Amino acid sequence: MRTYLHGRAVRFASALAALAAVAGLASWLTASSSASTKGVARTAAANISSCGTKPGVKATGSPINIGTIDTHQPGTDFTDGPNMINAYFACVNANGGVNGHPLKLFVELDQTQPSQITADAKQLIQSDHVVAIDGVFDLLECTLDQGYWKQLGIYEMGAGIAPECWSTPNSAAVNMGPRYSSDGATQYAIAQHPSKIVFVQSNVPGTGYIAAGPAALAKAAHMPITELTENVPITDANSVALDLTSKAGHNGWVVLNFTPPEALVILQAAQKLGLEDSVKGWGCSTPCNTDFLAKALGPKWNHKLFVNAELTDADDHNGPDMQLYKAILAKYGSSVAGGVGSFSEMGFVLAKFLVQALQGVHGAYTMKSVNAAIVGIKNYKTDLLCSPWTYGHLPLHIPNNVDYTTTPDNGRMITVQGCTAISNADPQIAAYRAAAKAAGINPGG
């Protein structure tokens, strides 16, 4: 699906309306909008012009074309990420651009069809003439395109899902993704000393790779773990909730790895059946770290659900970048359906880091010069991440490997555990830290 994003954010109203009947998405969108408005309003007065170098001066030079590929299908909708990137670009373009050049974002949306995704990559390069790939939020893209990017000398940045987003030389993510975020949720659960863990995730590509992380942490802690998958959209949430709590037992812990609407229907079903207190605790990977989910669940889930947060929680942190993120979201982010939340935070960081790298390019903005600047990113800091972020020439990239834990508290998410390194018990984390140290890069943790 071809979507052009530049200037103002394109509306996905028709696509979202079609999805609204699936898995209670209509109520999800309503809840996310109302929950996020309050968070944005608190900082709408931030100096929004700081996104650019010439406040109030519209960029009029030749555009710098940027490309992205993102999953958009029933049960898995990642469009908040590119929509937030576009919101940031709109702010930059209204405040001087990048050395006078406006940024133009080309978005390809896919439904996890391999031939479509590889064709999208060629479309972006051969027809749209993009010079960088930034903001990939996709189930399969890193797997399918990593060889093509390596051939072209492109170093993509994203918030990925597929294993190759973290295990290949030409891809780096600002998020930890489902495996390492599930690691974080499992790690917190283990620290609470349950009798066992039940880990459940959506039945999408890469489930074995994702489950291997929590399994490794559980094994190192001598903790029994049961690994399950559920088809999405979930059609019988009551049965899922009953199965999970039965398998976990009264002293067990359930860890979910789903997008917000799917996690929400499971948790609401558990509450409807009176099961929220039938296990020792509930955990979730990063997508659950959003106020609309906390508000939709209500106070019965206060301090019962513990969510891995790959990025800073927007409710109880308010540094300069967090203020700018909320202000840009308020002014330019009308297409960001989920409002304040993990996906839009990731989009903000991806846009900010790219712009920062582009500002250091001397001469023409070519594929070669732009990607040299991207791979050269070193120790970029933002108060939305626990640790500085580095790309670098490495065989694998997991630059975000230190995280928070949050919990619902009367309709908002609050931090209950500060920056905590993901355990080296996951062999991929250990391999990255060893490679980074060998290259003289701060490995995090």
PyMOL commands that set and color helices and strands:
alter all, ss='L'
color gray80, all
select helices_A, chain A and resi 13-19+25-41+48-51+80-93+114-127+141-152+164-167+177-191+207-220+237-248+260-272+286-288+291-297+299-301+320-332+342-358+367-375+427-438
alter helices_A, ss='H'
color red, helices_A
select strands_A, chain A and resi 2-5+64-73+76-77+103-110+132-136+156-158+171-173+197-202+225-230+253-257+281-284+305-309+402-409+412-421
alter strands_A, ss='S'
color yellow, strands_A
deselect
rebuild
show_as cartoon
